[in-house]
Amino acid sequence: MRIRLEMIKLDDFNYFGFLFESLCVRDLRVYAENIRGSIRHYHDNSDLEADIIITLEDGRWAAVEVKLGSSREIEEGAEHLKKLTTNIDSSKYSTPAFLMVLTGGELAYRREDGVYVVPIGCLKD
């Protein structure tokens, strides 16, 4: 049997985005499972989505968007997260513990709207 390996284009940022998101999901799953939490993806019938929803047994939850790191992408991710929280039925679910855009950047900060921007490198113990 012969295996053929395709060359990955180094300028295919869409592909790298998918790889980066998979890495982030894996890392957050390890941390969440350590505190008996779980990781899910959210997508509703109005096409609103969040890359990662972290849920804990006590009902707390957080929403995370994964972006490689351009300021336009971070802004887009933060807007998605804020829109998501306005569409959640507050009679059934609590408000999120936090909203976060997980990036490939270098600086961690809290935006004026309360959304955290966190580089993946900050997720280590």
Secondary structure, 3 states (H helix, E strand, C coil): CCCCCCCCCCCCHHHHHHHHHHHHHHHHHHHHHHCCCEEEEEECCCCCEEEEEEECCCCCEEEEEEECCCHHHHHHHHHHHHHHHHHCCCCCCCCCCEEEEEECCCCCEECCCCCEEEEHHHCCC
